[in-house]
Amino acid sequence: MRRAHSMDFGAEFVEGGVRFALWAPTAQDVTLVIDGQDHAIPAAEHGWRRAVVPGVRAGARYGFRIDGDLVVPDPASRFQPEDVSGPSEVIDPNAFAWTDDAWTGRPFEEAVIYETHVGTATPEGTYAGLAGKLEYIRDLGVTAIELLPLADFKGTRNWGYDGVLPYAPDGAYGRPDDLKRLIDRAHALGLMVYIDAVYNHFGPAGNYLHAYAKTFFTERHQTPWGAGINFDGKESGRTVRQYFIQNALYWLEEYHFDGIRFDAVHAILDDSERHFLAELGETVREKFPDRQIHLMLENEANQAKWLERDADGKPRQHDAQWADDLHHCWHVLLTGEDAGYYESFADKPVERLARCLSEGFAYQGEPFPTLDNHPRGEPSAHLPPHAFVTFLQNHDQVGNRALGERLSQLSDPRKLALARGGFLLAPQIPMLWMGEEWSASTPFLFFVDFAPDEELNKAVREGRRREFKSFAAFADDTSKIPDPTEEKTFADSKLDWSEPERAPHKDVLAETKRLLAIRRDAVVPLAKSGYRGAIATLPRPDVVDCTWRFGAGTLRFVANLGDAEFQPDDLSGEVIWTNAPDDRGASLAGWTGVFVTEKNQ
């Protein structure tokens, strides 16, 4: 039977009571406050304060008074019933009755990911509400759901990337046991559950570490959010690293998550001989040798070194990286947009798409125009396809648009149909953004809730409008940009679950289900038979022809991304999908394609 995660930080039931531990290296005096009563918490080595208090029960509220003044929550709080500035709650993590003891996960080659934001995925916006959609998600053909970050954030609505208490699942969605019920139910249905974790910064409201642990941060490293987290400090680095490594272990062990997606790891700055990302990945591998745990990175630097495999083909550290390059290629081809980072893909989108399909990264050390032509990326052709998580849209690519439009509102349905088939049947790991499976019409907008801090709300509101003032559509009038601090912006982002029952959404949903069934039956068995390499050619400047080789056979994708008809050469094997007019793929009209498999003799 799996038990709760035991860690150096926070409140933990031990023999004799509850042990409270706080790392406060720059505080002069610390007092533990439990349900309004003061308790001494003696100083220990290296800035730690620890005390075991008898008689404390689950549900007790506690905090730490720093230097006789400010009372702060536990930075390793397991739950914050009164938001980020309120007292922490003592949680007994062993009280939940799990039913998934036999569950060990699923191979990563089987993963089809459904990225979702708990607060807008259902009308209820809760863990319980999402649990009610799990059978629908399973029947869609999805095998894993990925939750946007849950770390406690200020207010009642947020994407999750403004979290300040990484161990406390936000109370806006329910209590810790509600999250565990969601995961337990998912496992009963054969679904994996991943969580998005942010280890590169803290949100702008509710982070009290500066009050008692100034050395948690360092001016030696600067990030888009200010001073960097001190992963490589001489005296503090070890504790800081453990704070996050134990957080990852906590989600995997105490909540039974099947994997973690680490946000923007290029912003984790570490000059140590052993980088934090290496220690993180290797520690997880050592801790869970008998479970299928999947670790994914978001990494603008395209560093293949974190994805290397051992002699048996297993990841040494991390399983996969989000394949932004492939998304950018598809997006340029589907929309014609070439602003911002799309500029670096707009010159040769078909050629770059071919390289992404066959090798992973489009940029593998070449100059990157939108980085002042600085080199970007590392060689990746040796990595298997399942080292890359692919998508046509995600929370960022939708939500970072001024009006939160989805791809179905920006592209021709005929073109989108080819792209949908192209990414769901390619052997990389596909990820759908919630509602994408039926071409949801609801936007996903940027929203926050920092009330009653109206100065911060105002700064966010004005910053959002400044960000888009350089765009021609908003140069003269930014009032069209939804106010991220208004509750209506959040409400407008909720999925409309009546849409899948009516046209045209119903037809898109049926096609998505059909594609994922084909993937399950024809593509996944190939992927699991062992990767042998890939080659992509451009028989015409607007045509991609990519073949992946596996132990059991080959998978071939030919896509006509132009207007003139194209006839593929030597189209032998079994056609598993095509949207060509002849239903065989022997003659590809503009924006049609074909997937063919061929088994080894």
Long-range contacts (C-beta under 8 A, 24 or more apart in sequence): 1-98, 1-101, 2-98, 2-101, 2-253, 2-256, 3-94, 4-93, 4-94, 4-253, 4-254, 5-93, 5-246, 5-249, 5-250, 5-253, 5-254, 7-76, 7-246, 7-249, 7-250, 8-242, 8-246, 9-74, 9-75, 9-76, 9-167, 9-243, 9-246, 10-74, 10-75, 10-76, 10-77, 10-78, 10-167, 11-62, 11-74, 11-76, 11-77, 11-78, 11-88, 11-90, 11-91, 13-92, 13-94, 14-52, 16-52, 16-54, 17-52, 17-53, 17-54, 17-55, 17-56, 18-52, 18-53, 18-56, 18-60, 18-90, 19-50, 19-51, 19-52, 20-50, 20-51, 20-52, 20-53, 20-62, 20-74, 21-48, 21-49, 21-50, 21-76, 22-48, 22-49, 22-50, 22-64, 22-74, 22-75, 22-212, 23-47, 23-48, 23-49, 23-75, 23-213, 23-239, 23-243, 24-48, 24-49, 24-64, 24-66, 24-212, 24-213, 25-212, 25-213, 25-214, 25-215, 25-235, 25-236, 26-212, 26-213, 26-214, 26-215, 27-66, 27-67, 27-211, 27-212, 27-213, 28-67, 29-66, 29-67, 29-68, 30-64, 30-65, 30-66, 30-67, 30-212, 31-64, 31-65, 31-68, 32-62, 32-64, 32-65, 33-62, 33-63, 33-64, 33-65, 33-71, 33-87, 34-60, 34-61, 34-62, 35-60, 35-61, 35-62, 38-65, 46-235, 46-239, 47-213, 47-239, 56-90, 57-90, 58-90, 58-91, 58-92, 58-95, 59-89, 59-90, 60-89, 60-90, 61-86, 61-87, 61-88, 61-89, 61-90, 62-87, 62-88, 62-89, 62-90, 63-87, 63-88, 64-212, 66-208, 66-211, 66-212, 67-212, 70-208, 70-211, 72-208, 72-211, 72-212, 73-165, 73-208, 74-165, 75-165, 75-167, 75-208, 75-209, 75-213, 75-243, 76-165, 76-167, 76-243, 77-152, 77-165, 77-167, 77-168, 78-167, 78-168, 78-176, 79-168, 79-169, 79-171, 79-175, 79-176, 80-152, 80-165, 80-168, 80-170, 80-171, 81-171, 83-152, 83-154, 83-155, 83-171, 83-206, 84-152, 84-153, 84-154, 84-164, 84-165, 84-205, 84-206, 85-154, 85-206, 88-168, 91-176, 93-176, 93-254, 95-177, 96-176, 96-177, 96-180, 98-180, 98-184, 98-256, 99-184, 99-188, 100-183, 100-184, 100-187, 100-188, 100-256, 103-187, 103-256, 104-290, 104-291, 104-292, 105-192, 105-258, 105-291, 105-292, 105-293, 105-294, 106-143, 106-144, 106-190, 106-192, 106-258, 106-292, 107-292, 107-528, 108-292, 108-294, 108-319, 108-320, 108-386, 108-429, 109-386, 109-429, 109-524, 109-527, 109-528, 110-143, 110-524, 110-528, 111-143, 111-144, 111-192, 111-294, 111-386, 111-429, 112-141, 112-142, 112-143, 112-144, 112-424, 112-429, 112-430, 112-431, 112-432, 112-516, 112-519, 113-142, 113-143, 113-144, 113-145, 113-146, 113-194, 113-389, 113-429, 113-430, 113-431, 113-432, 114-140, 114-142, 114-144, 114-145, 114-146, 114-431, 114-432, 114-434, 115-145, 115-146, 115-148, 115-391, 115-394, 115-395, 115-431, 115-432, 115-433, 115-434, 116-145, 116-146, 116-147, 116-148, 116-434, 117-147, 117-148, 117-159, 117-160, 117-395, 117-434, 117-444, 117-493, 118-147, 118-148, 118-150, 118-173, 119-157, 119-158, 119-172, 119-173, 119-490, 120-434, 120-444, 120-490, 120-493, 120-494, 120-495, 121-434, 121-494, 121-495, 122-494, 122-495, 122-497, 123-494, 123-497, 125-172, 125-173, 125-494, 126-173, 126-174, 126-178, 127-173, 127-174, 127-178, 127-179, 127-181, 127-182, 128-174, 128-178, 128-181, 128-182, 130-182, 131-181, 131-182, 131-185, 131-186, 134-182, 134-185, 134-186, 134-189, 134-191, 135-189, 137-191, 138-189, 138-190, 138-191, 139-513, 140-437, 140-509, 140-512, 140-513, 140-516, 141-512, 141-513, 141-515, 141-516, 141-517, 141-519, 141-520, 142-191, 142-432, 142-516, 143-190, 143-191, 143-192, 144-191, 144-192, 144-193, 144-194, 144-258, 144-259, 144-294, 145-186, 145-191, 145-192, 145-193, 145-194, 146-193, 146-194, 146-195, 146-196, 146-261, 146-431, 147-193, 147-194, 147-195, 147-196, 148-196, 148-395, 149-195, 149-196, 149-197, 149-198, 149-263, 150-179, 150-195, 151-197, 151-198, 152-206, 153-203, 153-206, 154-203, 154-205, 154-206, 154-449, 154-450, 154-453, 155-205, 155-448, 155-449, 155-450, 155-451, 156-449, 157-447, 157-448, 157-449, 157-487, 157-490, 158-203, 158-447, 158-448, 158-449, 159-395, 159-399, 159-446, 159-447, 159-448, 160-196, 160-198, 161-198, 161-203, 161-263, 162-203, 162-204, 162-205, 162-448, 163-198, 163-202, 163-203, 164-202, 164-203, 164-205, 164-206, 164-207, 165-206, 166-197, 166-198, 166-199, 166-243, 166-244, 166-247, 167-247, 167-250, 169-255, 179-255, 180-255, 180-256, 183-255, 183-256, 183-257, 184-256, 187-256, 192-258, 192-259, 192-292, 192-294, 193-256, 193-257, 193-258, 194-257, 194-258, 194-259, 194-260, 194-261, 194-294, 194-296, 195-251, 195-255, 195-257, 195-259, 195-260, 195-261, 196-260, 196-261, 196-263, 197-247, 197-248, 197-251, 197-260, 197-261, 197-262, 197-263, 198-263, 198-264, 199-229, 199-244, 199-247, 199-262, 199-263, 199-265, 199-268, 199-276, 200-225, 200-229, 200-263, 200-264, 200-265, 200-267, 200-268, 201-225, 201-226, 201-229, 201-267, 204-450, 204-456, 205-450, 205-453, 205-456, 216-240, 221-269, 223-267, 223-269, 224-267, 225-267, 228-267, 228-269, 229-268, 229-269, 231-268, 231-269, 231-270, 231-272, 231-276, 232-269, 232-270, 232-271, 232-272, 232-276, 237-272, 241-276, 241-279, 244-276, 244-280, 245-279, 245-280, 245-283, 248-280, 248-283, 248-284, 249-283, 249-284, 249-287, 252-284, 252-287, 252-288, 252-291, 252-293, 253-287, 253-288, 258-291, 258-292, 258-293, 258-294, 259-293, 259-294, 259-295, 259-296, 259-319, 260-294, 260-295, 260-296, 261-296, 261-297, 261-298, 261-322, 262-295, 262-296, 262-297, 262-298, 262-318, 263-298, 264-298, 264-299, 264-300, 265-297, 265-298, 265-299, 265-306, 266-299, 266-300, 266-301, 266-303, 277-306, 277-317, 277-318, 278-306, 278-317, 280-317, 281-306, 281-315, 281-316, 281-317, 281-318, 282-316, 282-317, 285-315, 285-316, 285-317, 294-319, 294-320, 295-319, 295-320, 296-320, 296-321, 296-322, 296-389, 297-321, 297-322, 298-322, 298-324, 300-324, 300-376, 301-376, 301-377, 302-361, 302-363, 302-364, 302-376, 302-377, 302-378, 302-380, 303-377, 303-378, 304-360, 304-361, 304-364, 304-377, 304-378, 304-379, 304-380, 304-382, 304-383, 305-378, 307-380, 307-383, 307-387, 308-383, 309-383, 309-384, 313-384, 313-530, 313-531, 315-387, 319-386, 319-387, 320-386, 320-387, 320-388, 320-389, 320-429, 321-387, 321-388, 321-389, 322-388, 322-389, 322-391, 322-394, 322-431, 323-356, 323-360, 323-361, 323-388, 323-389, 323-390, 323-391, 323-428, 325-352, 325-356, 325-360, 325-361, 325-362, 325-363, 326-353, 326-356, 326-357, 326-362, 326-388, 326-390, 326-423, 326-428, 327-390, 327-391, 327-392, 327-393, 327-394, 327-397, 328-362, 329-353, 329-356, 329-362, 330-392, 330-419, 330-422, 330-423, 331-392, 331-397, 331-407, 333-415, 333-419, 333-561, 334-392, 334-407, 334-410, 334-411, 334-412, 334-415, 334-416, 334-419, 335-407, 335-410, 335-411, 337-410, 339-471, 340-370, 341-370, 343-369, 343-370, 344-368, 344-369, 344-370, 350-538, 350-541, 350-542, 350-543, 350-544, 350-561, 351-538, 353-544, 353-561, 354-536, 354-537, 354-538, 354-544, 354-546, 355-536, 357-426, 357-534, 357-536, 357-544, 357-546, 357-557, 358-534, 358-535, 358-536, 358-546, 358-548, 359-534, 359-536, 360-385, 360-387, 360-388, 381-534, 384-531, 385-426, 385-427, 385-428, 385-429, 385-527, 385-531, 385-534, 385-548, 386-427, 386-428, 386-429, 386-527, 386-531, 388-428, 388-429, 389-428, 389-429, 389-430, 389-431, 390-423, 390-426, 390-428, 390-429, 390-430, 390-431, 391-423, 391-430, 391-431, 391-432, 391-433, 392-416, 392-419, 392-420, 392-423, 392-436, 393-433, 393-436, 394-431, 394-433, 395-433, 395-444, 397-433, 398-433, 398-443, 398-444, 399-444, 399-445, 399-446, 400-446, 402-468, 402-471, 402-473, 402-474, 402-480, 402-481, 403-443, 403-445, 403-480, 403-481, 403-482, 404-443, 404-444, 404-445, 404-446, 404-482, 404-493, 405-443, 406-433, 406-435, 406-436, 406-439, 406-440, 406-441, 406-442, 406-443, 406-444, 407-436, 408-436, 408-439, 408-440, 408-441, 408-508, 409-441, 412-591, 413-504, 414-591, 415-591, 417-511, 417-579, 417-591, 418-559, 418-561, 418-579, 418-591, 418-592, 418-593, 420-511, 420-512, 420-515, 421-515, 421-577, 421-579, 421-593, 421-595, 422-557, 422-559, 422-593, 424-512, 424-515, 424-516, 424-519, 425-515, 425-518, 425-519, 425-523, 425-557, 425-576, 425-577, 425-595, 426-523, 426-546, 426-548, 426-557, 427-523, 427-526, 427-527, 427-531, 427-548, 427-550, 427-555, 430-519, 432-512, 434-495, 435-495, 435-499, 437-508, 437-509, 437-512, 437-513, 438-499, 438-500, 438-505, 438-506, 438-508, 438-509, 438-512, 439-504, 439-505, 439-508, 440-495, 440-496, 440-499, 440-505, 441-496, 441-499, 441-505, 442-492, 442-493, 442-494, 442-495, 442-496, 443-492, 443-493, 444-493, 445-482, 445-484, 445-489, 445-490, 445-492, 445-493, 446-482, 446-484, 446-489, 447-484, 447-485, 447-486, 447-489, 447-490, 447-493, 448-484, 448-485, 449-485, 449-487, 449-490, 450-485, 451-485, 457-485, 460-484, 460-485, 461-485, 515-577, 518-576, 518-577, 518-595, 522-574, 522-576, 522-597, 523-555, 523-576, 523-597, 525-552, 526-550, 526-552, 526-553, 526-554, 526-555, 526-597, 529-553, 539-566, 539-568, 539-569, 540-566, 543-588, 551-600, 552-599, 552-600, 553-597, 553-598, 553-599, 553-600, 554-597, 554-598, 555-595, 555-596, 555-597, 556-595, 556-596, 556-597, 556-598, 557-593, 557-594, 557-595, 558-585, 558-588, 558-593, 558-594, 558-596, 559-588, 559-592, 559-593, 560-588, 560-589, 560-590, 560-591, 560-592, 560-593, 561-591, 562-590, 562-591, 563-590, 563-591, 564-590, 565-589, 565-590, 568-594, 571-596, 572-596, 572-598, 573-597, 573-598, 574-598
